[in-house]
Amino acid sequence: MTDATTISLAVAAVKFKWQKDEKTYDYFIPEGLVVNVGDKVIVETPRGETTVEVMAIKSESELAQKKIVRAVEPEAEGEKA
């Protein structure tokens, strides 16, 4: 049995901190996760998970293949990791 219903996920364009150019990579935003431009999120790469910054939110992308793993919780002032 196949379900004809397609769920369209929003896409976040993210930038890796070591990049010097303006190139971004698209990752699907999982259902229930709220991210905004400027937020830090964790994504899976061939070398493991890494933190990236959300540069834009898109309604769709032909380039996105993976989902964001999770959002990075901002540290409260005065707290240490």
C-alpha positions in Angstrom: 0.0 0.0 0.0 1.4 3.4 -0.9 0.2 6.7 0.5 -0.4 9.3 -2.2 -0.1 12.1 0.4 3.2 14.0 0.1 4.4 16.0 3.1 6.3 19.1 1.9 9.0 20.1 4.4 10.5 23.5 4.6 14.2 23.9 3.8 16.9 25.7 5.7 19.9 27.1 3.7 22.9 26.7 6.0 26.5 27.8 6.0 29.4 26.0 7.5 31.6 28.1 9.7 34.8 27.3 7.8 33.4 28.6 4.5 34.8 31.9 3.3 32.4 32.3 0.4 28.6 32.8 0.4 27.7 29.2 -0.7 25.0 27.5 1.3 23.7 24.0 1.5 20.0 23.0 1.9 18.7 20.7 4.6 15.1 19.8 5.3 13.6 21.2 8.5 12.0 18.2 10.3 8.3 18.5 11.1 7.8 20.2 14.5 11.2 21.9 14.6 11.2 25.7 14.4 14.3 27.4 13.1 14.9 31.0 12.2 17.6 32.8 10.2 20.6 33.1 12.5 19.9 30.0 14.5 22.6 27.4 15.0 21.6 23.8 14.1 23.3 20.4 14.0 23.5 18.6 10.6 25.0 15.3 9.4 27.9 15.5 7.0 30.2 12.8 5.6 32.6 13.5 8.5 29.9 13.4 11.2 27.7 15.9 12.9 28.6 19.6 12.9 27.1 22.9 13.9 26.0 25.3 11.1 24.2 28.6 10.9 20.8 29.0 9.2 21.2 31.7 6.5 17.7 31.5 4.9 14.5 29.6 5.0 13.0 28.3 1.8 9.7 26.7 0.9 11.3 24.1 -1.3 14.6 22.9 -2.7 15.7 20.4 -5.3 19.1 20.1 -3.6 18.1 19.2 -0.1 18.7 15.5 0.7 19.0 15.3 4.5 17.2 16.7 7.5 18.5 18.9 10.2 19.4 16.7 13.2 18.4 19.2 15.9 18.6 22.8 17.0 21.4 24.0 19.2 20.0 25.4 22.4 21.4 28.9 23.2 23.4 29.0 26.4 21.9 31.1 29.2 24.1 34.0 30.3 26.4 33.0 33.1 26.2 29.2 32.3 29.3 27.3 31.4 29.4 24.2 29.2 
